[in-house]
Amino acid sequence: MPTILEDYIAKHPGSAQRYQESVAVFPGGVTHDTRYATPFPLFMTHGSGPRKWDVDGNEYVDYVSGHGALLLGHSHPAIAEAVSRQIQRGTHLGASTDEELRWARAIKALMPSIEKLRFHSSGTEATLMAMRLARAYTGKSKVIKLQDHFHGWHDYAMAGSDRSAPGIPQSSLGTMVIVPAGDLPAVEDALAKDNDIAALILEPTGAHYGQLPYDTPNYLKGLRELTAQYGVILIFDEVVTGFRASPGGAQVRYGVSPDLTTMAKIVAGGLPGGAVGGKADIVDMIAHRGDPEWDNSRRVYHPGTFNGNPLSAAAGAAALELIAAEPINQRADEMAARLKAGLNEALGRLEIPGHAHGIASMIHVVLADCDCDRGICTMSHSQIASVTASPAVTAMKRGLQNRGVDIMGRDAFLVSATHSEADIDQTIGVFGETMAAVRAEGLI
Ligand SMILES: Cc1ncc(COP(=O)(O)O)c(C=O)c1O
């Protein structure tokens, strides 16, 4: 019997060979930190619906789902058609287009808090702009961020994460106030102590799309009240949860309306794209004004070559219009519920410490017992981080790949509306076999 690692090496010779070249070209041999893997990452060729294929011809049920962008699966016919049509008509017209208007209308129809918006090319740009808008609007310099919440990789977003921050000036980090997640008195304390706070930004379903304890929605409602009371702008980072936690994101799911929302991933239908939107008077800090009374030095500058580009606009509008018209979220959520139950059942049957939790179509597996309600987990970030870094989880990820299932990072299943009951049941079967193999190697 080969080990899980030997099996991985034997099944993926084409990826191993390509890695020789990629490691000489790309740092770590990859183009995104999350794709880093030992002894080498997998190279994929194409995808369709819930499945994708690697360079050795192996087929996978895919739960990376384009890092969460593909709620409609790979190459959805409506999106493929919209993008093909647009590519014939030009990928960059260097001008305003009907496509960007249609895209904006589709967003506004799903998220009522969005009065006005601007497009970007990524979620990192969106959170950077949201913080800048808040600072410019309030004339204050600091932003409250919750410990371990992820908002991309710009300087301010890296504050309060467990990653080291070389290359980031202390002066940038010093404008961020980090508070523990889920702790309303800590937020109130920070607001009461410091009158230089412009905004509070958070992932509304908890860090890393739902891993960390909150009393949702009470916590969100509490934040809404506190920020309103102190005149601080509340920013929901809905880069992952937007159009996934519900068609209108976490804000509609929990009935709490932020001042600004950042979006990316699903918003652009699987192409690069992002947006920041919300209250018109805040977003209008970017607006050009003829008003002689207006001090133009207060205006927030916002260029960006690919802002609102017609390809992303066509894909984004097609995706969001489908989400509005069809039970896309319902379908993905039902499949995710089936998966979560099956993963928990398999762990229980095998008597392996662990559980699957998550909301909507976002599922996390943690190889540790927990008494949470299998929605948003109550384990601490450090507990989850240490379990997720274990050799057992490395073996789980490789073992799943050996059997044709690819997960996001080391622990997450992002389910799309194209995953069928058969895909889910196959995954649950593969998960059981994989975990038995991980245990047989003495890692659990
Ligand atoms: C909550 C959240 N915010 C922001 C980002 C950054 O988005 P992007 O990778 O498009 O820059 C991510 C990326 O995963 C995210 O999960």
The ligand as an SDF file (V2000), in Angstrom:
LIG
                    3D

 16 16  0  0  0  0  0  0  0  0999 V2000
  -13.0390   38.7520    3.1120 C   0  0  0  0  0  0  0  0  0  0  0  0
  -12.0190   39.0760    2.0580 C   0  0  0  0  0  0  0  0  0  0  0  0
  -11.7170   40.3530    1.8180 N   0  0  0  0  0  0  0  0  0  0  0  0
  -10.8410   40.7180    0.8500 C   0  0  0  0  0  0  0  0  0  0  0  0
  -10.2110   39.7630    0.1000 C   0  0  0  0  0  0  0  0  0  0  0  0
   -9.2300   40.1770   -0.9460 C   0  0  0  0  0  0  0  0  0  0  0  0
   -9.7810   39.9680   -2.2010 O   0  0  0  0  0  0  0  0  0  0  0  0
   -8.8360   39.7730   -3.4820 P   0  0  0  0  0  0  0  0  0  0  0  0
   -8.1820   38.4330   -3.3230 O   0  0  0  0  0  0  0  0  0  0  0  0
   -9.7680   39.8550   -4.6490 O   0  0  0  0  0  0  0  0  0  0  0  0
   -7.8500   40.8880   -3.4620 O   0  0  0  0  0  0  0  0  0  0  0  0
  -10.5020   38.4080    0.2970 C   0  0  0  0  0  0  0  0  0  0  0  0
   -9.8550   37.3740   -0.5170 C   0  0  0  0  0  0  0  0  0  0  0  0
   -9.9950   36.1900   -0.3340 O   0  0  0  0  0  0  0  0  0  0  0  0
  -11.4170   38.0560    1.3170 C   0  0  0  0  0  0  0  0  0  0  0  0
  -11.6940   36.7690    1.5850 O   0  0  0  0  0  0  0  0  0  0  0  0
  1  2  1  0
  2  3  1  0
  2 15  2  0
  3  4  2  0
  4  5  1  0
  5  6  1  0
  5 12  2  0
  6  7  1  0
  7  8  1  0
  8  9  2  0
  8 10  1  0
  8 11  1  0
 12 13  1  0
 12 15  1  0
 13 14  2  0
 15 16  1  0
M  END
$$$$
